[in-house]
Amino acid sequence: MKNKRINRISEEVRRVVSDLILNGLKDPRISKMASVTSVEVTRDLSFANIYISVLGNDLEKENTILGLESAKGYIRNEIGNRIDLRHVPEPIFHLDETIENAMYMSELIDKVAKKEKDTRGNGNE
């Protein structure tokens, strides 16, 4: 039963932080191509591990995380205002590169498939 509550709170925190990134934060360091991929709130609601995916180069990724770190107090305050919780979790931001890794793996698979197709095509002739 407690797991369901933690999952609901995690999803609500994800929704609030996503909305803040899109509409609420005015920091120019935060990329417009940033999105919240997942949120994991600890069982005691003391921390919220927030995973951010940024489409762009390494500098944009680093600047986005720095911008979010500097807005941590505002973000925590907004989470407390929008979600009715007795204790508001402290946000901890992590860079999530799973999307980039998946795209890289997909490219490698496509290259291998094309190479395999080319070698089979040449062997049949």
QUIFEN-V912223 format. One record per helix or strand of 2 or more residues. SS is the DSSP state (A for helix, B for strand). FROM is the first residue (numbers start at 1). TO is the last residue. If there is no record, write none. Layout:
((SS/FROM/TO) (SS/FROM/TO))
This chain:
((A/2/24) (B/34/41) (B/47/54) (A/58/70) (A/72/82) (B/90/95) (A/98/124))
